[in-house]
Amino acid sequence: MARLRKLSLSIFVVLCLFSCKSKREKAEEAYSFGVTNFGQGSAGSINGIARAIEIDSTYEQAVYELSVAYLKRGIPHKWKEQYDKAIPLDSVTRIPWRGYLYLWFYRDYKKAIADFDASDTLTPNFVDQPQGHSVDYWRGIAYLGLKDYDNSIFYFDTYINQEIEESGEDWIELTAFLYRGIAYYESGDFDKATYNFEKRLEHGRGISADANYYLALIAQQTGNIALSETLINTAIEQFKQGYYNKRPYVETLRQIYLEDLLVTKAELLQ
């Protein structure tokens, strides 16, 4: 009888502990099960996250993460609908992040810029950094996508100057030099473009198929064919080694391909 009482008491304690868990704790368990045991975007992961939201609809991390699953499965209408549910729960974080997603996954540069600008209002005197980079850096890329070179250069200048002031030139994201160089190149300022491409190479151990490619184009257009041939050959070699600007999931802005390099080389040989 005493053993039975102890067993009954043990079962009661376990049930009590489980029942005493808060909604958030139960939601966190369901979320953790989904994201830990299944790949991002898989049915198992989505089911676990969805269950967490059913338990606690205010659990922002789960609300947001469900939108990511839709994004990576290529279901944009569900991504937008779900993502917008996360914004009221944490607008400071999610609005600049939405700008980042608009920029890279949808190439909607105007909406991206609008969200980056909104983040300035939400966090005055603080520069938000979705995906680890300043919104000024992302704005520079978005304006380049719009071919608004003045604004693109302005925001790259803002980002680069702030990094230099706070941490030094070595801490600047190398693609900032590359993209600022492209903005100058496309607007016809070859001298400033060259400066930026050379900065990209200086801080990248001389390795960048993109920078060498654009320098080859500048040399070609300014009549230095011998230098252009040397640079394009270097660009081709580095491209084949995988040293070119690219992104996971989507094509990066102004991404170069081997065909681009080979066409330039063929033109030089004519």
Backbone torsions as a table, in degrees:
resi	resn	phi	psi	omega
1	MET	NA	-42.9	179.4
2	ALA	-62.8	-40.5	178.9
3	ARG	-63.6	-40.8	179.6
4	LEU	-64.2	-39.3	178.4
5	ARG	-64.0	-41.3	179.2
6	LYS	-63.3	-41.8	179.2
7	LEU	-64.1	-43.3	179.2
8	SER	-62.6	-40.3	179.3
9	LEU	-64.8	-39.8	179.3
10	SER	-62.7	-45.4	179.0
11	ILE	-62.7	-40.0	180.0
12	PHE	-62.8	-41.6	-179.1
13	VAL	-64.2	-44.6	179.7
14	VAL	-60.7	-47.4	-179.9
15	LEU	-63.4	-37.0	179.9
16	CYS	-65.8	-43.0	180.0
17	LEU	-61.0	-42.4	-179.3
18	PHE	-66.7	-45.4	-176.0
19	SER	-69.3	-21.8	-178.5
20	CYS	-82.7	-6.8	178.9
21	LYS	-67.5	142.9	179.2
22	SER	-74.3	167.1	176.4
23	LYS	-58.6	-41.8	-178.3
24	ARG	-64.2	-40.9	179.2
25	GLU	-63.8	-42.4	177.9
26	LYS	-65.9	-39.7	178.3
27	ALA	-64.7	-40.9	179.3
28	GLU	-63.3	-37.0	177.8
29	GLU	-65.0	-44.8	179.5
30	ALA	-64.7	-41.9	178.9
31	TYR	-62.5	-48.2	-179.1
32	SER	-60.6	-40.0	178.9
33	PHE	-61.8	-43.0	-177.9
34	GLY	-67.6	-45.2	-174.4
35	VAL	-82.4	-21.3	-178.7
36	THR	-84.3	-37.6	-172.2
37	ASN	-97.9	-8.4	-177.7
38	PHE	-135.2	153.3	179.8
39	GLY	-69.8	151.7	-179.2
40	GLN	-61.1	127.9	-179.5
41	GLY	91.2	-8.6	-179.8
42	SER	-75.8	162.9	-179.1
43	ALA	-61.1	-39.8	179.8
44	GLY	-63.0	-42.7	178.6
45	SER	-64.5	-45.3	179.9
46	ILE	-61.1	-41.1	-179.2
47	ASN	-64.5	-41.3	179.2
48	GLY	-64.6	-42.6	179.7
49	ILE	-67.1	-43.1	179.9
50	ALA	-61.9	-37.7	178.3
51	ARG	-64.8	-39.3	178.1
52	ALA	-61.3	-39.9	-179.9
53	ILE	-69.8	-35.8	176.4
54	GLU	-60.5	-39.1	-179.5
55	ILE	-71.6	-43.6	-177.0
56	ASP	-143.1	98.9	-176.1
57	SER	-70.5	-9.5	178.6
58	THR	-96.7	5.6	-179.5
59	TYR	-78.0	92.3	-169.6
60	GLU	-59.1	-41.6	-177.2
61	GLN	-59.7	-40.3	178.9
62	ALA	-70.7	-41.8	178.7
63	VAL	-58.9	-44.4	178.6
64	TYR	-67.1	-47.5	-173.8
65	GLU	-62.6	-31.7	177.4
66	LEU	-63.9	-35.6	178.1
67	SER	-65.8	-35.3	179.4
68	VAL	-63.8	-39.6	178.4
69	ALA	-59.4	-43.3	178.5
70	TYR	-66.2	-39.3	-179.5
71	LEU	-60.7	-47.1	-175.0
72	LYS	-76.8	-14.4	174.5
73	ARG	-93.9	2.9	176.9
74	GLY	73.4	37.7	178.7
75	ILE	-117.2	77.4	-169.8
76	PRO	-63.0	-36.4	-177.1
77	HIS	-66.9	-34.8	177.5
78	LYS	-74.8	-34.5	177.2
79	TRP	-58.6	-51.6	-175.9
80	LYS	-61.8	-46.1	-178.9
81	GLU	-60.6	-43.6	-178.0
82	GLN	-73.9	-41.3	-178.1
83	TYR	-61.8	-40.6	-178.3
84	ASP	-64.1	-21.1	175.9
85	LYS	-72.6	-24.6	-179.3
86	ALA	-80.7	-23.7	-173.8
87	ILE	-62.4	-45.9	178.6
88	PRO	-63.6	-23.3	-178.6
89	LEU	-80.0	-25.0	178.1
90	ASP	-163.0	73.0	-175.3
91	SER	-66.1	-32.8	-178.0
92	VAL	-60.6	-40.7	179.3
93	THR	-82.3	-44.3	-166.8
94	ARG	-81.0	-26.0	-179.9
95	ILE	-68.2	-50.7	175.9
96	PRO	-63.6	-32.0	176.0
97	TRP	-65.8	-38.3	177.5
98	ARG	-63.1	-37.8	175.8
99	GLY	-59.5	-42.3	177.4
100	TYR	-60.5	-42.5	-179.7
101	LEU	-69.8	-38.9	174.6
102	TYR	-59.4	-41.3	-177.2
103	LEU	-62.2	-51.0	-169.9
104	TRP	-94.3	-36.4	-175.3
105	PHE	-91.0	-22.8	-176.4
106	TYR	-122.1	-9.4	-179.3
107	ARG	54.2	31.7	176.7
108	ASP	-95.7	84.6	-171.7
109	TYR	-66.5	-35.7	-178.1
110	LYS	-67.7	-42.6	177.8
111	LYS	-68.0	-36.0	177.6
112	ALA	-61.2	-48.2	-179.1
113	ILE	-62.7	-39.8	179.5
114	ALA	-60.2	-40.7	178.8
115	ASP	-71.2	-38.9	177.3
116	PHE	-63.9	-40.1	177.8
117	ASP	-65.1	-39.2	179.4
118	ALA	-63.0	-32.8	-180.0
119	SER	-65.3	-29.5	176.8
120	ASP	-65.4	-36.3	178.4
121	THR	-71.8	-39.3	-178.8
122	LEU	-68.8	-35.5	-177.8
123	THR	-129.1	71.6	-179.9
124	PRO	-61.6	144.7	-179.1
125	ASN	65.2	20.4	176.3
126	PHE	-143.1	131.8	-179.6
127	VAL	-95.4	111.9	179.0
128	ASP	-68.3	152.4	-176.0
129	GLN	-135.3	69.2	175.9
130	PRO	-62.4	138.1	-178.4
131	GLN	57.3	28.3	172.3
132	GLY	82.0	5.1	179.2
133	HIS	-127.7	147.6	-179.5
134	SER	-57.6	143.7	175.5
135	VAL	-63.0	-23.1	175.4
136	ASP	-66.1	-40.4	175.7
137	TYR	-61.8	-46.6	-179.8
138	TRP	-66.1	-36.4	177.7
139	ARG	-64.2	-37.7	177.3
140	GLY	-58.1	-41.4	178.8
141	ILE	-69.1	-42.9	-178.5
142	ALA	-62.5	-42.9	178.8
143	TYR	-67.7	-32.3	174.3
144	LEU	-63.7	-39.7	176.4
145	GLY	-59.8	-32.4	177.9
146	LEU	-84.6	-3.9	-175.4
147	LYS	62.1	28.7	173.3
148	ASP	-93.8	83.6	-169.1
149	TYR	-68.7	-35.2	-179.6
150	ASP	-61.6	-48.6	179.5
151	ASN	-68.9	-36.6	177.7
152	SER	-58.8	-50.0	-179.6
153	ILE	-63.9	-39.4	180.0
154	PHE	-58.2	-46.6	-176.7
155	TYR	-75.4	-32.1	173.1
156	PHE	-66.8	-38.9	175.7
157	ASP	-59.7	-45.1	-178.6
158	THR	-60.4	-47.6	-179.9
159	TYR	-63.3	-50.0	-176.3
160	ILE	-63.5	-44.1	-179.5
161	ASN	-63.8	-38.2	178.5
162	GLN	-66.5	-41.4	178.5
163	GLU	-63.4	-42.2	179.2
164	ILE	-61.8	-43.5	-178.7
165	GLU	-65.5	-40.3	-174.0
166	GLU	-87.5	-36.6	-171.7
167	SER	-132.5	-21.3	-176.7
168	GLY	108.7	159.8	-174.0
169	GLU	-63.2	-28.9	-178.5
170	ASP	-64.9	-17.2	-177.1
171	TRP	-91.8	-1.6	-178.5
172	ILE	-73.2	136.2	174.1
173	GLU	-61.2	124.6	-171.5
174	LEU	-60.9	-31.9	-179.4
175	THR	-68.9	-16.0	175.1
176	ALA	-64.4	-41.8	175.4
177	PHE	-64.8	-42.4	-179.1
178	LEU	-61.5	-50.1	-176.1
179	TYR	-70.6	-35.5	176.0
180	ARG	-65.9	-35.9	175.6
181	GLY	-63.3	-40.3	179.0
182	ILE	-65.0	-39.7	178.4
183	ALA	-61.5	-42.8	177.2
184	TYR	-67.8	-39.8	-179.5
185	TYR	-62.4	-48.1	-176.9
186	GLU	-70.1	-22.5	176.8
187	SER	-91.4	0.4	172.2
188	GLY	91.9	8.5	178.4
189	ASP	-97.2	86.7	-174.2
190	PHE	-69.2	-31.5	-179.3
191	ASP	-64.4	-48.9	-179.8
192	LYS	-71.9	-31.0	175.0
193	ALA	-62.8	-46.4	179.9
194	THR	-59.5	-43.5	179.2
195	TYR	-56.1	-45.5	-177.1
196	ASN	-70.9	-39.9	178.2
197	PHE	-65.9	-37.0	177.4
198	GLU	-69.0	-34.0	174.1
199	LYS	-64.1	-40.3	176.8
200	ARG	-58.6	-42.6	-179.8
201	LEU	-72.6	-38.5	-179.6
202	GLU	-58.8	-43.6	-177.1
203	HIS	-91.5	1.9	180.0
204	GLY	-122.3	29.4	177.6
205	ARG	58.0	28.7	177.2
206	GLY	76.0	10.9	-174.0
207	ILE	-112.1	114.4	173.5
208	SER	-176.2	106.8	178.1
209	ALA	-59.7	-37.2	-178.1
210	ASP	-64.0	-50.2	-177.9
211	ALA	-62.5	-43.0	179.1
212	ASN	-66.2	-35.4	177.7
213	TYR	-63.1	-48.3	-179.3
214	TYR	-67.8	-36.1	175.8
215	LEU	-64.5	-35.4	176.3
216	ALA	-65.4	-39.4	177.5
217	LEU	-63.8	-42.0	179.4
218	ILE	-64.5	-44.1	178.3
219	ALA	-61.9	-40.1	178.7
220	GLN	-62.9	-45.0	-175.5
221	GLN	-75.8	-17.1	177.0
222	THR	-102.3	7.7	172.0
223	GLY	88.6	6.2	178.8
224	ASN	-94.2	78.3	-172.6
225	ILE	-68.1	-39.6	-179.2
226	ALA	-60.9	-45.3	178.6
227	LEU	-65.4	-40.4	-180.0
228	SER	-60.3	-41.6	178.7
229	GLU	-62.8	-42.3	179.1
230	THR	-63.1	-44.6	-177.5
231	LEU	-67.8	-40.2	-178.2
232	ILE	-70.0	-34.1	176.0
233	ASN	-65.2	-39.1	176.7
234	THR	-65.3	-41.4	179.1
235	ALA	-61.9	-42.3	179.7
236	ILE	-63.6	-44.1	179.8
237	GLU	-62.5	-45.4	-179.0
238	GLN	-69.5	-34.1	176.9
239	PHE	-62.6	-45.0	-179.4
240	LYS	-63.2	-26.6	177.5
241	GLN	-83.8	-2.9	177.6
242	GLY	91.9	10.4	-177.4
243	TYR	-94.0	69.2	176.8
244	TYR	-140.4	159.5	-174.9
245	ASN	-72.6	122.7	-179.3
246	LYS	-154.0	166.6	-179.1
247	ARG	-133.8	154.6	172.2
248	PRO	-72.7	152.0	174.7
249	TYR	73.8	-43.6	-173.1
250	VAL	-134.2	159.9	174.1
251	GLU	-68.4	138.3	177.7
252	THR	-80.1	165.2	178.4
253	LEU	-67.7	133.1	-179.0
254	ARG	57.5	36.9	178.7
255	GLN	-65.8	135.4	178.1
256	ILE	-96.9	156.9	178.4
257	TYR	-129.7	160.3	-177.7
258	LEU	-56.9	-36.1	179.2
259	GLU	-58.9	-37.9	178.6
260	ASP	-59.9	-43.7	-177.8
261	LEU	-69.4	-40.9	-178.3
262	LEU	-68.3	-35.5	176.8
263	VAL	-62.8	-45.1	178.7
264	THR	-61.8	-42.7	179.5
265	LYS	-62.6	-41.8	-180.0
266	ALA	-62.5	-38.8	179.1
267	GLU	-63.8	-36.9	-178.5
268	LEU	-70.6	-27.2	-177.5
269	LEU	-83.7	-10.6	-178.0
270	GLN	-70.7	NA	NA
